Amino acid sequence: MSLGKRHINFVQVDDVTNLIDALHECDPKALILASAQQVLLDGIKDDQLPDITVIVEKPQAPVAARNAKRPGVTVLHVSDDGDAMLLLATALERLLRPRPRAIVMPRAPQGETLLVGSGIVNLVTALDLVKAGHEVTVVDRMPNPLEIDSFDRLQTGATFGGMDARIFSLNESRHHLFRGHASNVAAHQPFRKRVSDAGWLSRDHAEMSAEEQRWIDRLEGLPGWLSGVYNTDIVSQNQASAGMWDALFAQHPQLLRGVNYNPTLLRIYQSEASFDAAQRLERHLGAFRRVIANHELAQLQPCFAEAIAAGAIAGALEVEGFSLNIKSFSRNFIRVLSGMGVRFRWNTAITALCSDDAGRITGLRAGDEVLRVANVVLCPGAHAGLTCGTLEALSDISSMVGMWITLPNEHLPLSVPLKIRRRGFGASQAAEGANIIPGRDAQSRPVIYCSSGHGYVGLTPDRVSQAGLHELLTCIKDTSRELFPDKYAEAERRGMLDVEPEYCIRPWTSSGLGLFDRFDMANGGQLVLTGGHNTGGFAQAPSVACAVRDALRGVTPHMAEIYHPQRADTFLL
């Protein structure tokens, strides 16, 4: 098992003397012992044993109990079940990961809490903060979405970019490169190949800047077992958010007016292998509701009859999740927040963070104006564009493009949202999945919004102008044509596929983790940084909001540890 670039010494230990010599020579932070080696610690005096964490496989209870009482010694046990090396590596990662900065609040400054960015994550966060007693202002470079319907793609983030649809599922946000604990991402080099070549790139690797190529090196350097650890942590935030979404909808039903909210989610699989694997995964996640046989699927959703007859569907599951029109939902959010006293400043780009000689944030620059507020919550998506050496984590946020097309939905309408495990062109990596979401377009006509694939375009969203998006378009067109041949043909007849397809830019990090960090401001307040959620910001928005609220009241949230910006450095540097 590869442990990344973390320095590991493997020492043959036969007796106590060998172990003492090894400890003094290596000065380790942790000592991993097999069950039979634990007794060796009994022969080492307390003053010969450095402060150390001992990770024990299959602990012998009496020996472990004795050593756990020794000064400077922490004993971690791993379970007897499963892959011992995986369990040991996971325990080592938990030990070595960086800890969040301690929150020091010498005084509680009075005044505004300023949220930078009006994406869905910050909108949910604003609601939590208002309820907690904060005076909230939201600023964004985009124009007021209550006054216009279309936006410059490089002026707005993922929430108001792309099409008016979004899905929540328990693994909506996950570590997208996790392919099993023994997998080796570097061996396949998916970020050096185009989407059409079983890769993730929408630009040629040779055209990438040196900085972008270093970002790719970091991403591909992540060991498979570590991406699995990260995947578990990411999914835990989705699981926590599920109940929070339910509570939010119950408390504020006006948020769901006119957003085509649908509380049923189906997963469709185009191969028997993916169908079988998915049943195990969805049960493990706690998302599984039931298997839907093809004959029942054809009855429930007659639009699938032709695809089922053609062998394009191997199986279907009903799972926990929902869908809605994200732009309509966010506009409702803005109205609700405005009614609660939240101020919005549109067409206001934050271009720099001002700091004092000690590096503490003193204000935010917006054109010729410097905004000085009590606290700042920064969730910039992929569009940060900020200058400030204090927030190095921002440099790790890169840009991923997602593609959309729209089909008519009048005849034999699809009535539930779908997540598709695709087959065919580009289906092994970046475009392995597709989302199909029923809704209504700007003219209130029934449509289905179809999206698939992620294409890496670089460290800044404007690189999308250099990207070849036809490959992502081919992915979603092929799947839409195969699953909905009649709707696809009607879309062609109406010219709906002749227009320029929609896309949105989403923030990604080289670790695959989201970001959560906080900084003490010069006025005694805090700046909290969130984002980089790797296509899952909507799914995790309630969990992020809860973490921000906790941080601003002086409590260090668990998210600050699992989304620590330097967490991956432990094994990548």
GIPEJO-V491413 format. One record per residue. N is the residue number from 1. RES is the residue in one letter. PHI is phi as a letter, one per 20 degrees, with the letter a starting at -180 (NA if undefined). Layout:
BEGIN
n | res | phi
N | RES | PHI
N | RES | PHI
END
This chain:
BEGIN
n | res | phi
1 | M | NA
2 | S | f
3 | L | d
4 | G | m
5 | K | e
6 | R | f
7 | H | f
8 | I | d
9 | N | d
10 | F | d
11 | V | c
12 | Q | f
13 | V | d
14 | D | d
15 | D | b
16 | V | f
17 | T | f
18 | N | g
19 | L | f
20 | I | f
21 | D | f
22 | A | f
23 | L | f
24 | H | f
25 | E | f
26 | C | e
27 | D | l
28 | P | f
29 | K | e
30 | A | b
31 | L | c
32 | I | d
33 | L | c
34 | A | f
35 | S | g
36 | A | f
37 | Q | e
38 | Q | f
39 | V | f
40 | L | f
41 | L | f
42 | D | f
43 | G | e
44 | I | d
45 | K | f
46 | D | g
47 | D | f
48 | Q | e
49 | L | d
50 | P | f
51 | D | f
52 | I | b
53 | T | d
54 | V | d
55 | I | d
56 | V | d
57 | E | e
58 | K | l
59 | P | f
60 | Q | e
61 | A | g
62 | P | f
63 | V | f
64 | A | f
65 | A | f
66 | R | f
67 | N | f
68 | A | f
69 | K | e
70 | R | f
71 | P | f
72 | G | n
73 | V | d
74 | T | d
75 | V | d
76 | L | d
77 | H | d
78 | V | d
79 | S | f
80 | D | f
81 | D | e
82 | G | n
83 | D | f
84 | A | f
85 | M | f
86 | L | f
87 | L | f
88 | L | f
89 | A | f
90 | T | f
91 | A | f
92 | L | f
93 | E | f
94 | R | f
95 | L | f
96 | L | e
97 | R | f
98 | P | f
99 | R | e
100 | P | f
101 | R | f
102 | A | f
103 | I | e
104 | V | d
105 | M | c
106 | P | f
107 | R | b
108 | A | e
109 | P | f
110 | Q | e
111 | G | p
112 | E | f
113 | T | d
114 | L | e
115 | L | d
116 | V | e
117 | G | o
118 | S | d
119 | G | f
120 | I | f
121 | V | f
122 | N | f
123 | L | f
124 | V | f
125 | T | f
126 | A | g
127 | L | f
128 | D | f
129 | L | f
130 | V | f
131 | K | f
132 | A | e
133 | G | n
134 | H | e
135 | E | e
136 | V | d
137 | T | c
138 | V | d
139 | V | d
140 | D | b
141 | R | f
142 | M | f
143 | P | f
144 | N | f
145 | P | f
146 | L | f
147 | E | d
148 | I | c
149 | D | d
150 | S | d
151 | F | c
152 | D | f
153 | R | f
154 | L | e
155 | Q | d
156 | T | c
157 | G | e
158 | A | f
159 | T | f
160 | F | d
161 | G | e
162 | G | m
163 | M | e
164 | D | e
165 | A | b
166 | R | b
167 | I | d
168 | F | d
169 | S | b
170 | L | f
171 | N | c
172 | E | f
173 | S | d
174 | R | b
175 | H | e
176 | H | f
177 | L | e
178 | F | f
179 | R | c
180 | G | o
181 | H | f
182 | A | e
183 | S | f
184 | N | c
185 | V | f
186 | A | f
187 | A | f
188 | H | e
189 | Q | l
190 | P | f
191 | F | e
192 | R | d
193 | K | c
194 | R | f
195 | V | g
196 | S | f
197 | D | d
198 | A | m
199 | G | c
200 | W | c
201 | L | e
202 | S | d
203 | R | c
204 | D | f
205 | H | g
206 | A | f
207 | E | e
208 | M | f
209 | S | f
210 | A | f
211 | E | f
212 | E | f
213 | Q | f
214 | R | f
215 | W | g
216 | I | f
217 | D | g
218 | R | f
219 | L | f
220 | E | f
221 | G | e
222 | L | f
223 | P | f
224 | G | g
225 | W | f
226 | L | f
227 | S | f
228 | G | f
229 | V | f
230 | Y | f
231 | N | g
232 | T | f
233 | D | f
234 | I | f
235 | V | f
236 | S | f
237 | Q | f
238 | N | f
239 | Q | f
240 | A | f
241 | S | f
242 | A | g
243 | G | f
244 | M | f
245 | W | f
246 | D | g
247 | A | f
248 | L | f
249 | F | f
250 | A | f
251 | Q | f
252 | H | c
253 | P | f
254 | Q | f
255 | L | f
256 | L | e
257 | R | f
258 | G | m
259 | V | d
260 | N | l
261 | Y | f
262 | N | c
263 | P | e
264 | T | d
265 | L | c
266 | L | d
267 | R | d
268 | I | d
269 | Y | c
270 | Q | d
271 | S | b
272 | E | f
273 | A | f
274 | S | f
275 | F | f
276 | D | f
277 | A | f
278 | A | f
279 | Q | f
280 | R | f
281 | L | f
282 | E | f
283 | R | f
284 | H | f
285 | L | f
286 | G | n
287 | A | e
288 | F | f
289 | R | d
290 | R | a
291 | V | e
292 | I | d
293 | A | f
294 | N | f
295 | H | f
296 | E | f
297 | L | g
298 | A | f
299 | Q | f
300 | L | f
301 | Q | c
302 | P | g
303 | C | f
304 | F | e
305 | A | g
306 | E | f
307 | A | f
308 | I | f
309 | A | f
310 | A | e
311 | G | m
312 | A | e
313 | I | c
314 | A | e
315 | G | r
316 | A | b
317 | L | c
318 | E | e
319 | V | c
320 | E | f
321 | G | q
322 | F | b
323 | S | c
324 | L | a
325 | N | e
326 | I | f
327 | K | f
328 | S | f
329 | F | f
330 | S | f
331 | R | f
332 | N | g
333 | F | g
334 | I | f
335 | R | f
336 | V | f
337 | L | f
338 | S | f
339 | G | f
340 | M | e
341 | G | n
342 | V | f
343 | R | e
344 | F | d
345 | R | d
346 | W | e
347 | N | l
348 | T | c
349 | A | e
350 | I | e
351 | T | d
352 | A | b
353 | L | d
354 | C | e
355 | S | b
356 | D | e
357 | D | f
358 | A | e
359 | G | n
360 | R | e
361 | I | f
362 | T | d
363 | G | r
364 | L | c
365 | R | e
366 | A | c
367 | G | m
368 | D | e
369 | E | d
370 | V | d
371 | L | e
372 | R | d
373 | V | c
374 | A | f
375 | N | c
376 | V | c
377 | V | d
378 | L | d
379 | C | c
380 | P | e
381 | G | m
382 | A | e
383 | H | d
384 | A | g
385 | G | m
386 | L | d
387 | T | d
388 | C | a
389 | G | f
390 | T | f
391 | L | d
392 | E | f
393 | A | f
394 | L | f
395 | S | f
396 | D | e
397 | I | e
398 | S | d
399 | S | d
400 | M | c
401 | V | e
402 | G | c
403 | M | d
404 | W | c
405 | I | c
406 | T | c
407 | L | d
408 | P | f
409 | N | c
410 | E | e
411 | H | e
412 | L | l
413 | P | f
414 | L | f
415 | S | d
416 | V | c
417 | P | f
418 | L | c
419 | K | d
420 | I | d
421 | R | e
422 | R | f
423 | R | c
424 | G | n
425 | F | g
426 | G | m
427 | A | e
428 | S | e
429 | Q | c
430 | A | f
431 | A | d
432 | E | f
433 | G | c
434 | A | b
435 | N | d
436 | I | c
437 | I | c
438 | P | f
439 | G | a
440 | R | c
441 | D | e
442 | A | f
443 | Q | e
444 | S | m
445 | R | e
446 | P | f
447 | V | b
448 | I | c
449 | Y | e
450 | C | d
451 | S | c
452 | S | a
453 | G | n
454 | H | c
455 | G | c
456 | Y | f
457 | V | d
458 | G | p
459 | L | e
460 | T | c
461 | P | g
462 | D | f
463 | R | f
464 | V | f
465 | S | f
466 | Q | e
467 | A | e
468 | G | e
469 | L | e
470 | H | f
471 | E | f
472 | L | f
473 | L | f
474 | T | f
475 | C | g
476 | I | f
477 | K | f
478 | D | f
479 | T | f
480 | S | f
481 | R | f
482 | E | f
483 | L | e
484 | F | c
485 | P | g
486 | D | f
487 | K | f
488 | Y | f
489 | A | f
490 | E | f
491 | A | f
492 | E | f
493 | R | f
494 | R | e
495 | G | m
496 | M | f
497 | L | e
498 | D | e
499 | V | f
500 | E | f
501 | P | f
502 | E | e
503 | Y | b
504 | C | c
505 | I | d
506 | R | d
507 | P | e
508 | W | c
509 | T | d
510 | S | f
511 | S | e
512 | G | n
513 | L | e
514 | G | f
515 | L | d
516 | F | b
517 | D | b
518 | R | b
519 | F | c
520 | D | f
521 | M | e
522 | A | f
523 | N | e
524 | G | n
525 | G | e
526 | Q | c
527 | L | d
528 | V | d
529 | L | d
530 | T | c
531 | G | p
532 | G | m
533 | H | e
534 | N | l
535 | T | m
536 | G | d
537 | G | f
538 | F | f
539 | A | g
540 | Q | e
541 | A | g
542 | P | f
543 | S | f
544 | V | f
545 | A | g
546 | C | f
547 | A | f
548 | V | f
549 | R | g
550 | D | f
551 | A | f
552 | L | f
553 | R | d
554 | G | n
555 | V | d
556 | T | e
557 | P | f
558 | H | g
559 | M | g
560 | A | f
561 | E | e
562 | I | f
563 | Y | d
564 | H | f
565 | P | g
566 | Q | e
567 | R | g
568 | A | f
569 | D | g
570 | T | g
571 | F | d
572 | L | d
573 | L | d
END
